[in-house]
Amino acid sequence: MREYSGNDNYGNPRSEYVKKIQNMDYKQLMEETELKIWLSAYANNNPKSDYHWHVSVCYDEWIDRDGNSNNYAKAWKEATRQ
């Protein structure tokens, strides 16, 4: 997992979100990834939105788990269908 230092927009350490993601099972991570991709797109007018780096954390977790981005791509396709 990559390093996400600093705090989120609520003052919480970014590492808390990273740990949350790391503890998710496959289904939970897929649902979280789809949601964060959608929310990041929705917040495209706010470059400081936490959703943007949340997507990066999800992507990195898929790479760490699977060694590729295939599941991230599946989540992206599902998010763009909504």
PDB file of N, CA, C and O in Angstrom:
ATOM      1  N   MET A   1       0.860  -1.185   0.000  1.00  0.00           N
ATOM      2  CA  MET A   1       0.000   0.000   0.000  1.00  0.00           C
ATOM      3  C   MET A   1       0.891   1.228   0.000  1.00  0.00           C
ATOM      4  O   MET A   1       1.910   1.278   0.689  1.00  0.00           O
ATOM      5  N   ARG A   2       0.499   2.193  -0.767  1.00  0.00           N
ATOM      6  CA  ARG A   2       1.233   3.450  -0.852  1.00  0.00           C
ATOM      7  C   ARG A   2       0.989   4.298   0.393  1.00  0.00           C
ATOM      8  O   ARG A   2       0.047   4.058   1.150  1.00  0.00           O
ATOM      9  N   GLU A   3       1.835   5.271   0.588  1.00  0.00           N
ATOM     10  CA  GLU A   3       1.727   6.158   1.746  1.00  0.00           C
ATOM     11  C   GLU A   3       0.766   7.302   1.451  1.00  0.00           C
ATOM     12  O   GLU A   3       0.890   7.980   0.431  1.00  0.00           O
ATOM     13  N   TYR A   4      -0.172   7.508   2.330  1.00  0.00           N
ATOM     14  CA  TYR A   4      -1.108   8.634   2.247  1.00  0.00           C
ATOM     15  C   TYR A   4      -0.992   9.405   3.554  1.00  0.00           C
ATOM     16  O   TYR A   4      -1.738   9.171   4.505  1.00  0.00           O
ATOM     17  N   SER A   5      -0.052  10.318   3.577  1.00  0.00           N
ATOM     18  CA  SER A   5       0.194  11.076   4.798  1.00  0.00           C
ATOM     19  C   SER A   5      -0.758  12.265   4.887  1.00  0.00           C
ATOM     20  O   SER A   5      -1.415  12.638   3.915  1.00  0.00           O
ATOM     21  N   GLY A   6      -0.809  12.837   6.067  1.00  0.00           N
ATOM     22  CA  GLY A   6      -1.642  14.007   6.282  1.00  0.00           C
ATOM     23  C   GLY A   6      -3.031  13.629   6.752  1.00  0.00           C
ATOM     24  O   GLY A   6      -3.295  12.482   7.114  1.00  0.00           O
ATOM     25  N   ASN A   7      -3.901  14.604   6.738  1.00  0.00           N
ATOM     26  CA  ASN A   7      -5.266  14.438   7.222  1.00  0.00           C
ATOM     27  C   ASN A   7      -6.272  14.652   6.103  1.00  0.00           C
ATOM     28  O   ASN A   7      -5.991  15.314   5.104  1.00  0.00           O
ATOM     29  N   ASP A   8      -7.455  14.072   6.297  1.00  0.00           N
ATOM     30  CA  ASP A   8      -8.536  14.295   5.340  1.00  0.00           C
ATOM     31  C   ASP A   8      -9.197  15.645   5.630  1.00  0.00           C
ATOM     32  O   ASP A   8      -8.739  16.398   6.490  1.00  0.00           O
ATOM     33  N   ASN A   9     -10.248  15.933   4.923  1.00  0.00           N
ATOM     34  CA  ASN A   9     -10.929  17.221   5.076  1.00  0.00           C
ATOM     35  C   ASN A   9     -11.625  17.391   6.422  1.00  0.00           C
ATOM     36  O   ASN A   9     -12.069  18.490   6.754  1.00  0.00           O
ATOM     37  N   TYR A  10     -11.724  16.319   7.196  1.00  0.00           N
ATOM     38  CA  TYR A  10     -12.340  16.385   8.522  1.00  0.00           C
ATOM     39  C   TYR A  10     -11.298  16.371   9.639  1.00  0.00           C
ATOM     40  O   TYR A  10     -11.644  16.360  10.820  1.00  0.00           O
ATOM     41  N   GLY A  11     -10.031  16.372   9.259  1.00  0.00           N
ATOM     42  CA  GLY A  11      -8.953  16.385  10.235  1.00  0.00           C
ATOM     43  C   GLY A  11      -8.510  15.013  10.704  1.00  0.00           C
ATOM     44  O   GLY A  11      -7.641  14.909  11.570  1.00  0.00           O
ATOM     45  N   ASN A  12      -9.091  13.956  10.150  1.00  0.00           N
ATOM     46  CA  ASN A  12      -8.709  12.597  10.517  1.00  0.00           C
ATOM     47  C   ASN A  12      -7.492  12.171   9.705  1.00  0.00           C
ATOM     48  O   ASN A  12      -7.351  12.576   8.551  1.00  0.00           O
ATOM     49  N   PRO A  13      -6.617  11.365  10.286  1.00  0.00           N
ATOM     50  CA  PRO A  13      -5.464  10.873   9.522  1.00  0.00           C
ATOM     51  C   PRO A  13      -5.924  10.070   8.307  1.00  0.00           C
ATOM     52  O   PRO A  13      -6.816   9.227   8.412  1.00  0.00           O
ATOM     53  N   ARG A  14      -5.317  10.333   7.172  1.00  0.00           N
ATOM     54  CA  ARG A  14      -5.655   9.576   5.966  1.00  0.00           C
ATOM     55  C   ARG A  14      -5.397   8.088   6.152  1.00  0.00           C
ATOM     56  O   ARG A  14      -6.046   7.249   5.527  1.00  0.00           O
ATOM     57  N   SER A  15      -4.444   7.773   7.018  1.00  0.00           N
ATOM     58  CA  SER A  15      -4.111   6.368   7.258  1.00  0.00           C
ATOM     59  C   SER A  15      -5.303   5.579   7.805  1.00  0.00           C
ATOM     60  O   SER A  15      -5.354   4.361   7.632  1.00  0.00           O
ATOM     61  N   GLU A  16      -6.257   6.239   8.457  1.00  0.00           N
ATOM     62  CA  GLU A  16      -7.450   5.542   8.944  1.00  0.00           C
ATOM     63  C   GLU A  16      -8.272   4.984   7.787  1.00  0.00           C
ATOM     64  O   GLU A  16      -8.777   3.863   7.863  1.00  0.00           O
ATOM     65  N   TYR A  17      -8.406   5.760   6.725  1.00  0.00           N
ATOM     66  CA  TYR A  17      -9.147   5.273   5.554  1.00  0.00           C
ATOM     67  C   TYR A  17      -8.380   4.133   4.885  1.00  0.00           C
ATOM     68  O   TYR A  17      -8.975   3.149   4.444  1.00  0.00           O
ATOM     69  N   VAL A  18      -7.066   4.272   4.814  1.00  0.00           N
ATOM     70  CA  VAL A  18      -6.246   3.218   4.218  1.00  0.00           C
ATOM     71  C   VAL A  18      -6.435   1.909   4.981  1.00  0.00           C
ATOM     72  O   VAL A  18      -6.611   0.859   4.364  1.00  0.00           O
ATOM     73  N   LYS A  19      -6.401   1.955   6.296  1.00  0.00           N
ATOM     74  CA  LYS A  19      -6.595   0.751   7.113  1.00  0.00           C
ATOM     75  C   LYS A  19      -7.990   0.160   6.898  1.00  0.00           C
ATOM     76  O   LYS A  19      -8.157  -1.058   6.831  1.00  0.00           O
ATOM     77  N   LYS A  20      -8.986   1.041   6.792  1.00  0.00           N
ATOM     78  CA  LYS A  20     -10.360   0.579   6.546  1.00  0.00           C
ATOM     79  C   LYS A  20     -10.422  -0.212   5.240  1.00  0.00           C
ATOM     80  O   LYS A  20     -11.033  -1.279   5.178  1.00  0.00           O
ATOM     81  N   ILE A  21      -9.793   0.315   4.213  1.00  0.00           N
ATOM     82  CA  ILE A  21      -9.783  -0.346   2.901  1.00  0.00           C
ATOM     83  C   ILE A  21      -9.057  -1.687   2.978  1.00  0.00           C
ATOM     84  O   ILE A  21      -9.526  -2.684   2.429  1.00  0.00           O
ATOM     85  N   GLN A  22      -7.932  -1.709   3.647  1.00  0.00           N
ATOM     86  CA  GLN A  22      -7.139  -2.931   3.755  1.00  0.00           C
ATOM     87  C   GLN A  22      -7.903  -4.041   4.477  1.00  0.00           C
ATOM     88  O   GLN A  22      -7.642  -5.219   4.233  1.00  0.00           O
ATOM     89  N   ASN A  23      -8.826  -3.694   5.347  1.00  0.00           N
ATOM     90  CA  ASN A  23      -9.582  -4.682   6.109  1.00  0.00           C
ATOM     91  C   ASN A  23     -10.857  -5.153   5.416  1.00  0.00           C
ATOM     92  O   ASN A  23     -11.568  -6.008   5.944  1.00  0.00           O
ATOM     93  N   MET A  24     -11.151  -4.608   4.247  1.00  0.00           N
ATOM     94  CA  MET A  24     -12.362  -4.999   3.526  1.00  0.00           C
ATOM     95  C   MET A  24     -12.147  -6.309   2.783  1.00  0.00           C
ATOM     96  O   MET A  24     -11.048  -6.604   2.314  1.00  0.00           O
ATOM     97  N   ASP A  25     -13.222  -7.090   2.685  1.00  0.00           N
ATOM     98  CA  ASP A  25     -13.152  -8.282   1.845  1.00  0.00           C
ATOM     99  C   ASP A  25     -13.386  -7.856   0.389  1.00  0.00           C
ATOM    100  O   ASP A  25     -13.619  -6.682   0.100  1.00  0.00           O
ATOM    101  N   TYR A  26     -13.318  -8.816  -0.500  1.00  0.00           N
ATOM    102  CA  TYR A  26     -13.423  -8.545  -1.937  1.00  0.00           C
ATOM    103  C   TYR A  26     -14.702  -7.773  -2.281  1.00  0.00           C
ATOM    104  O   TYR A  26     -14.656  -6.751  -2.965  1.00  0.00           O
ATOM    105  N   LYS A  27     -15.838  -8.273  -1.799  1.00  0.00           N
ATOM    106  CA  LYS A  27     -17.126  -7.648  -2.141  1.00  0.00           C
ATOM    107  C   LYS A  27     -17.203  -6.226  -1.589  1.00  0.00           C
ATOM    108  O   LYS A  27     -17.643  -5.311  -2.285  1.00  0.00           O
ATOM    109  N   GLN A  28     -16.782  -6.043  -0.357  1.00  0.00           N
ATOM    110  CA  GLN A  28     -16.811  -4.710   0.247  1.00  0.00           C
ATOM    111  C   GLN A  28     -15.917  -3.740  -0.519  1.00  0.00           C
ATOM    112  O   GLN A  28     -16.293  -2.592  -0.757  1.00  0.00           O
ATOM    113  N   LEU A  29     -14.728  -4.211  -0.903  1.00  0.00           N
ATOM    114  CA  LEU A  29     -13.807  -3.351  -1.645  1.00  0.00           C
ATOM    115  C   LEU A  29     -14.376  -2.996  -3.012  1.00  0.00           C
ATOM    116  O   LEU A  29     -14.212  -1.866  -3.473  1.00  0.00           O
ATOM    117  N   MET A  30     -15.032  -3.930  -3.658  1.00  0.00           N
ATOM    118  CA  MET A  30     -15.637  -3.648  -4.964  1.00  0.00           C
ATOM    119  C   MET A  30     -16.719  -2.582  -4.825  1.00  0.00           C
ATOM    120  O   MET A  30     -16.769  -1.640  -5.615  1.00  0.00           O
ATOM    121  N   GLU A  31     -17.580  -2.726  -3.830  1.00  0.00           N
ATOM    122  CA  GLU A  31     -18.649  -1.746  -3.613  1.00  0.00           C
ATOM    123  C   GLU A  31     -18.076  -0.378  -3.244  1.00  0.00           C
ATOM    124  O   GLU A  31     -18.556   0.649  -3.724  1.00  0.00           O
ATOM    125  N   GLU A  32     -17.064  -0.365  -2.405  1.00  0.00           N
ATOM    126  CA  GLU A  32     -16.425   0.893  -2.003  1.00  0.00           C
ATOM    127  C   GLU A  32     -15.770   1.574  -3.199  1.00  0.00           C
ATOM    128  O   GLU A  32     -15.878   2.789  -3.367  1.00  0.00           O
ATOM    129  N   THR A  33     -15.095   0.791  -4.023  1.00  0.00           N
ATOM    130  CA  THR A  33     -14.421   1.344  -5.195  1.00  0.00           C
ATOM    131  C   THR A  33     -15.430   1.955  -6.153  1.00  0.00           C
ATOM    132  O   THR A  33     -15.225   3.067  -6.640  1.00  0.00           O
ATOM    133  N   GLU A  34     -16.516   1.243  -6.429  1.00  0.00           N
ATOM    134  CA  GLU A  34     -17.563   1.775  -7.311  1.00  0.00           C
ATOM    135  C   GLU A  34     -18.117   3.086  -6.761  1.00  0.00           C
ATOM    136  O   GLU A  34     -18.265   4.059  -7.500  1.00  0.00           O
ATOM    137  N   LEU A  35     -18.420   3.109  -5.472  1.00  0.00           N
ATOM    138  CA  LEU A  35     -18.982   4.303  -4.846  1.00  0.00           C
ATOM    139  C   LEU A  35     -18.017   5.478  -4.911  1.00  0.00           C
ATOM    140  O   LEU A  35     -18.415   6.589  -5.260  1.00  0.00           O
ATOM    141  N   LYS A  36     -16.759   5.242  -4.581  1.00  0.00           N
ATOM    142  CA  LYS A  36     -15.794   6.338  -4.562  1.00  0.00           C
ATOM    143  C   LYS A  36     -15.495   6.859  -5.965  1.00  0.00           C
ATOM    144  O   LYS A  36     -15.259   8.055  -6.137  1.00  0.00           O
ATOM    145  N   ILE A  37     -15.502   5.998  -6.954  1.00  0.00           N
ATOM    146  CA  ILE A  37     -15.324   6.456  -8.339  1.00  0.00           C
ATOM    147  C   ILE A  37     -16.477   7.373  -8.717  1.00  0.00           C
ATOM    148  O   ILE A  37     -16.266   8.438  -9.299  1.00  0.00           O
ATOM    149  N   TRP A  38     -17.698   6.959  -8.386  1.00  0.00           N
ATOM    150  CA  TRP A  38     -18.868   7.777  -8.703  1.00  0.00           C
ATOM    151  C   TRP A  38     -18.809   9.116  -7.974  1.00  0.00           C
ATOM    152  O   TRP A  38     -19.040  10.166  -8.572  1.00  0.00           O
ATOM    153  N   LEU A  39     -18.499   9.072  -6.679  1.00  0.00           N
ATOM    154  CA  LEU A  39     -18.447  10.304  -5.890  1.00  0.00           C
ATOM    155  C   LEU A  39     -17.327  11.221  -6.350  1.00  0.00           C
ATOM    156  O   LEU A  39     -17.488  12.442  -6.337  1.00  0.00           O
ATOM    157  N   SER A  40     -16.210  10.666  -6.750  1.00  0.00           N
ATOM    158  CA  SER A  40     -15.108  11.479  -7.257  1.00  0.00           C
ATOM    159  C   SER A  40     -15.518  12.204  -8.536  1.00  0.00           C
ATOM    160  O   SER A  40     -15.195  13.376  -8.728  1.00  0.00           O
ATOM    161  N   ALA A  41     -16.227  11.499  -9.397  1.00  0.00           N
ATOM    162  CA  ALA A  41     -16.720  12.144 -10.622  1.00  0.00           C
ATOM    163  C   ALA A  41     -17.730  13.233 -10.284  1.00  0.00           C
ATOM    164  O   ALA A  41     -17.726  14.302 -10.894  1.00  0.00           O
ATOM    165  N   TYR A  42     -18.586  12.964  -9.321  1.00  0.00           N
ATOM    166  CA  TYR A  42     -19.588  13.947  -8.895  1.00  0.00           C
ATOM    167  C   TYR A  42     -18.916  15.200  -8.323  1.00  0.00           C
ATOM    168  O   TYR A  42     -19.426  16.310  -8.474  1.00  0.00           O
ATOM    169  N   ALA A  43     -17.773  15.010  -7.670  1.00  0.00           N
ATOM    170  CA  ALA A  43     -17.053  16.125  -7.041  1.00  0.00           C
ATOM    171  C   ALA A  43     -15.961  16.687  -7.945  1.00  0.00           C
ATOM    172  O   ALA A  43     -14.986  17.262  -7.459  1.00  0.00           O
ATOM    173  N   ASN A  44     -16.119  16.524  -9.243  1.00  0.00           N
ATOM    174  CA  ASN A  44     -15.060  16.967 -10.164  1.00  0.00           C
ATOM    175  C   ASN A  44     -14.801  18.469 -10.114  1.00  0.00           C
ATOM    176  O   ASN A  44     -13.747  18.924 -10.558  1.00  0.00           O
ATOM    177  N   ASN A  45     -15.729  19.235  -9.591  1.00  0.00           N
ATOM    178  CA  ASN A  45     -15.532  20.687  -9.496  1.00  0.00           C
ATOM    179  C   ASN A  45     -14.838  21.079  -8.188  1.00  0.00           C
ATOM    180  O   ASN A  45     -14.623  22.263  -7.930  1.00  0.00           O
ATOM    181  N   ASN A  46     -14.489  20.089  -7.368  1.00  0.00           N
ATOM    182  CA  ASN A  46     -13.821  20.337  -6.096  1.00  0.00           C
ATOM    183  C   ASN A  46     -12.529  19.513  -6.047  1.00  0.00           C
ATOM    184  O   ASN A  46     -12.547  18.368  -5.595  1.00  0.00           O
ATOM    185  N   PRO A  47     -11.422  20.078  -6.501  1.00  0.00           N
ATOM    186  CA  PRO A  47     -10.172  19.303  -6.562  1.00  0.00           C
ATOM    187  C   PRO A  47      -9.636  18.881  -5.196  1.00  0.00           C
ATOM    188  O   PRO A  47      -8.761  18.018  -5.122  1.00  0.00           O
ATOM    189  N   LYS A  48     -10.136  19.467  -4.127  1.00  0.00           N
ATOM    190  CA  LYS A  48      -9.664  19.108  -2.784  1.00  0.00           C
ATOM    191  C   LYS A  48     -10.543  18.053  -2.108  1.00  0.00           C
ATOM    192  O   LYS A  48     -10.320  17.718  -0.945  1.00  0.00           O
ATOM    193  N   SER A  49     -11.524  17.534  -2.816  1.00  0.00           N
ATOM    194  CA  SER A  49     -12.417  16.527  -2.250  1.00  0.00           C
ATOM    195  C   SER A  49     -11.645  15.271  -1.843  1.00  0.00           C
ATOM    196  O   SER A  49     -10.758  14.812  -2.562  1.00  0.00           O
ATOM    197  N   ASP A  50     -11.997  14.731  -0.688  1.00  0.00           N
ATOM    198  CA  ASP A  50     -11.394  13.478  -0.235  1.00  0.00           C
ATOM    199  C   ASP A  50     -11.674  12.331  -1.199  1.00  0.00           C
ATOM    200  O   ASP A  50     -10.891  11.383  -1.269  1.00  0.00           O
ATOM    201  N   TYR A  51     -12.757  12.400  -1.932  1.00  0.00           N
ATOM    202  CA  TYR A  51     -13.122  11.299  -2.822  1.00  0.00           C
ATOM    203  C   TYR A  51     -12.040  11.016  -3.861  1.00  0.00           C
ATOM    204  O   TYR A  51     -11.878   9.871  -4.284  1.00  0.00           O
ATOM    205  N   HIS A  52     -11.306  12.032  -4.273  1.00  0.00           N
ATOM    206  CA  HIS A  52     -10.283  11.831  -5.294  1.00  0.00           C
ATOM    207  C   HIS A  52      -9.148  10.940  -4.781  1.00  0.00           C
ATOM    208  O   HIS A  52      -8.736  10.007  -5.471  1.00  0.00           O
ATOM    209  N   TRP A  53      -8.647  11.218  -3.590  1.00  0.00           N
ATOM    210  CA  TRP A  53      -7.580  10.352  -3.086  1.00  0.00           C
ATOM    211  C   TRP A  53      -8.140   9.032  -2.580  1.00  0.00           C
ATOM    212  O   TRP A  53      -7.406   8.046  -2.530  1.00  0.00           O
ATOM    213  N   HIS A  54      -9.412   8.975  -2.203  1.00  0.00           N
ATOM    214  CA  HIS A  54     -10.033   7.698  -1.829  1.00  0.00           C
ATOM    215  C   HIS A  54      -9.977   6.728  -3.019  1.00  0.00           C
ATOM    216  O   HIS A  54      -9.700   5.540  -2.854  1.00  0.00           O
ATOM    217  N   VAL A  55     -10.243   7.256  -4.206  1.00  0.00           N
ATOM    218  CA  VAL A  55     -10.179   6.428  -5.416  1.00  0.00           C
ATOM    219  C   VAL A  55      -8.765   5.880  -5.603  1.00  0.00           C
ATOM    220  O   VAL A  55      -8.584   4.718  -5.967  1.00  0.00           O
ATOM    221  N   SER A  56      -7.780   6.714  -5.353  1.00  0.00           N
ATOM    222  CA  SER A  56      -6.387   6.266  -5.483  1.00  0.00           C
ATOM    223  C   SER A  56      -6.065   5.157  -4.485  1.00  0.00           C
ATOM    224  O   SER A  56      -5.362   4.204  -4.819  1.00  0.00           O
ATOM    225  N   VAL A  57      -6.571   5.280  -3.275  1.00  0.00           N
ATOM    226  CA  VAL A  57      -6.353   4.243  -2.263  1.00  0.00           C
ATOM    227  C   VAL A  57      -6.979   2.931  -2.724  1.00  0.00           C
ATOM    228  O   VAL A  57      -6.359   1.874  -2.610  1.00  0.00           O
ATOM    229  N   CYS A  58      -8.196   2.991  -3.239  1.00  0.00           N
ATOM    230  CA  CYS A  58      -8.854   1.786  -3.735  1.00  0.00           C
ATOM    231  C   CYS A  58      -8.063   1.158  -4.875  1.00  0.00           C
ATOM    232  O   CYS A  58      -7.860  -0.056  -4.903  1.00  0.00           O
ATOM    233  N   TYR A  59      -7.623   1.982  -5.804  1.00  0.00           N
ATOM    234  CA  TYR A  59      -6.824   1.488  -6.927  1.00  0.00           C
ATOM    235  C   TYR A  59      -5.567   0.787  -6.411  1.00  0.00           C
ATOM    236  O   TYR A  59      -5.251  -0.329  -6.825  1.00  0.00           O
ATOM    237  N   ASP A  60      -4.865   1.448  -5.516  1.00  0.00           N
ATOM    238  CA  ASP A  60      -3.637   0.870  -4.970  1.00  0.00           C
ATOM    239  C   ASP A  60      -3.899  -0.447  -4.254  1.00  0.00           C
ATOM    240  O   ASP A  60      -3.090  -1.371  -4.341  1.00  0.00           O
ATOM    241  N   GLU A  61      -5.017  -0.541  -3.549  1.00  0.00           N
ATOM    242  CA  GLU A  61      -5.339  -1.784  -2.847  1.00  0.00           C
ATOM    243  C   GLU A  61      -5.584  -2.916  -3.838  1.00  0.00           C
ATOM    244  O   GLU A  61      -5.159  -4.046  -3.596  1.00  0.00           O
ATOM    245  N   TRP A  62      -6.261  -2.633  -4.947  1.00  0.00           N
ATOM    246  CA  TRP A  62      -6.460  -3.677  -5.958  1.00  0.00           C
ATOM    247  C   TRP A  62      -5.119  -4.126  -6.540  1.00  0.00           C
ATOM    248  O   TRP A  62      -4.912  -5.317  -6.772  1.00  0.00           O
ATOM    249  N   ILE A  63      -4.221  -3.191  -6.773  1.00  0.00           N
ATOM    250  CA  ILE A  63      -2.893  -3.550  -7.292  1.00  0.00           C
ATOM    251  C   ILE A  63      -2.170  -4.421  -6.265  1.00  0.00           C
ATOM    252  O   ILE A  63      -1.580  -5.442  -6.618  1.00  0.00           O
ATOM    253  N   ASP A  64      -2.219  -4.015  -4.991  1.00  0.00           N
ATOM    254  CA  ASP A  64      -1.533  -4.785  -3.950  1.00  0.00           C
ATOM    255  C   ASP A  64      -2.126  -6.183  -3.797  1.00  0.00           C
ATOM    256  O   ASP A  64      -1.390  -7.142  -3.563  1.00  0.00           O
ATOM    257  N   ARG A  65      -3.430  -6.309  -3.925  1.00  0.00           N
ATOM    258  CA  ARG A  65      -4.075  -7.620  -3.748  1.00  0.00           C
ATOM    259  C   ARG A  65      -3.898  -8.526  -4.952  1.00  0.00           C
ATOM    260  O   ARG A  65      -3.559  -9.701  -4.814  1.00  0.00           O
ATOM    261  N   ASP A  66      -4.130  -7.974  -6.131  1.00  0.00           N
ATOM    262  CA  ASP A  66      -4.194  -8.799  -7.338  1.00  0.00           C
ATOM    263  C   ASP A  66      -2.988  -8.660  -8.269  1.00  0.00           C
ATOM    264  O   ASP A  66      -2.785  -9.490  -9.155  1.00  0.00           O
ATOM    265  N   GLY A  67      -2.203  -7.626  -8.067  1.00  0.00           N
ATOM    266  CA  GLY A  67      -1.067  -7.404  -8.960  1.00  0.00           C
ATOM    267  C   GLY A  67      -1.451  -6.774 -10.285  1.00  0.00           C
ATOM    268  O   GLY A  67      -0.610  -6.628 -11.172  1.00  0.00           O
ATOM    269  N   ASN A  68      -2.726  -6.397 -10.427  1.00  0.00           N
ATOM    270  CA  ASN A  68      -3.186  -5.734 -11.652  1.00  0.00           C
ATOM    271  C   ASN A  68      -4.409  -4.880 -11.322  1.00  0.00           C
ATOM    272  O   ASN A  68      -4.899  -4.878 -10.193  1.00  0.00           O
ATOM    273  N   SER A  69      -4.881  -4.170 -12.316  1.00  0.00           N
ATOM    274  CA  SER A  69      -6.011  -3.258 -12.100  1.00  0.00           C
ATOM    275  C   SER A  69      -7.323  -3.780 -12.691  1.00  0.00           C
ATOM    276  O   SER A  69      -8.248  -2.997 -12.908  1.00  0.00           O
ATOM    277  N   ASN A  70      -7.418  -5.057 -12.948  1.00  0.00           N
ATOM    278  CA  ASN A  70      -8.624  -5.613 -13.570  1.00  0.00           C
ATOM    279  C   ASN A  70      -9.878  -5.371 -12.736  1.00  0.00           C
ATOM    280  O   ASN A  70     -10.911  -4.984 -13.283  1.00  0.00           O
ATOM    281  N   ASN A  71      -9.811  -5.590 -11.433  1.00  0.00           N
ATOM    282  CA  ASN A  71     -10.990  -5.388 -10.595  1.00  0.00           C
ATOM    283  C   ASN A  71     -11.328  -3.907 -10.456  1.00  0.00           C
ATOM    284  O   ASN A  71     -12.501  -3.546 -10.357  1.00  0.00           O
ATOM    285  N   TYR A  72     -10.322  -3.061 -10.449  1.00  0.00           N
ATOM    286  CA  TYR A  72     -10.591  -1.622 -10.445  1.00  0.00           C
ATOM    287  C   TYR A  72     -11.333  -1.250 -11.729  1.00  0.00           C
ATOM    288  O   TYR A  72     -12.285  -0.470 -11.693  1.00  0.00           O
ATOM    289  N   ALA A  73     -10.904  -1.799 -12.848  1.00  0.00           N
ATOM    290  CA  ALA A  73     -11.563  -1.517 -14.129  1.00  0.00           C
ATOM    291  C   ALA A  73     -13.016  -1.991 -14.113  1.00  0.00           C
ATOM    292  O   ALA A  73     -13.891  -1.320 -14.662  1.00  0.00           O
ATOM    293  N   LYS A  74     -13.279  -3.134 -13.490  1.00  0.00           N
ATOM    294  CA  LYS A  74     -14.661  -3.621 -13.354  1.00  0.00           C
ATOM    295  C   LYS A  74     -15.493  -2.630 -12.542  1.00  0.00           C
ATOM    296  O   LYS A  74     -16.626  -2.313 -12.904  1.00  0.00           O
ATOM    297  N   ALA A  75     -14.922  -2.148 -11.447  1.00  0.00           N
ATOM    298  CA  ALA A  75     -15.634  -1.178 -10.609  1.00  0.00           C
ATOM    299  C   ALA A  75     -15.882   0.111 -11.375  1.00  0.00           C
ATOM    300  O   ALA A  75     -16.957   0.701 -11.261  1.00  0.00           O
ATOM    301  N   TRP A  76     -14.916   0.548 -12.143  1.00  0.00           N
ATOM    302  CA  TRP A  76     -15.054   1.772 -12.932  1.00  0.00           C
ATOM    303  C   TRP A  76     -16.190   1.615 -13.952  1.00  0.00           C
ATOM    304  O   TRP A  76     -17.011   2.517 -14.118  1.00  0.00           O
ATOM    305  N   LYS A  77     -16.228   0.488 -14.618  1.00  0.00           N
ATOM    306  CA  LYS A  77     -17.295   0.241 -15.601  1.00  0.00           C
ATOM    307  C   LYS A  77     -18.667   0.269 -14.933  1.00  0.00           C
ATOM    308  O   LYS A  77     -19.615   0.846 -15.465  1.00  0.00           O
ATOM    309  N   GLU A  78     -18.760  -0.355 -13.774  1.00  0.00           N
ATOM    310  CA  GLU A  78     -20.031  -0.369 -13.058  1.00  0.00           C
ATOM    311  C   GLU A  78     -20.414   1.045 -12.603  1.00  0.00           C
ATOM    312  O   GLU A  78     -21.574   1.442 -12.716  1.00  0.00           O
ATOM    313  N   ALA A  79     -19.456   1.789 -12.101  1.00  0.00           N
ATOM    314  CA  ALA A  79     -19.724   3.154 -11.637  1.00  0.00           C
ATOM    315  C   ALA A  79     -20.180   4.056 -12.782  1.00  0.00           C
ATOM    316  O   ALA A  79     -21.039   4.916 -12.586  1.00  0.00           O
ATOM    317  N   THR A  80     -19.625   3.870 -13.950  1.00  0.00           N
ATOM    318  CA  THR A  80     -19.992   4.715 -15.089  1.00  0.00           C
ATOM    319  C   THR A  80     -21.340   4.322 -15.687  1.00  0.00           C
ATOM    320  O   THR A  80     -21.932   5.099 -16.436  1.00  0.00           O
ATOM    321  N   ARG A  81     -21.828   3.131 -15.369  1.00  0.00           N
ATOM    322  CA  ARG A  81     -23.156   2.718 -15.828  1.00  0.00           C
ATOM    323  C   ARG A  81     -24.258   3.372 -15.014  1.00  0.00           C
ATOM    324  O   ARG A  81     -25.390   3.489 -15.485  1.00  0.00           O
ATOM    325  N   GLN A  82     -23.947   3.795 -13.813  1.00  0.00           N
ATOM    326  CA  GLN A  82     -24.950   4.341 -12.882  1.00  0.00           C
ATOM    327  C   GLN A  82     -25.306   5.764 -13.209  1.00  0.00           C
ATOM    328  O   GLN A  82     -26.132   6.367 -12.524  1.00  0.00           O
TER     329      GLN A  82
END
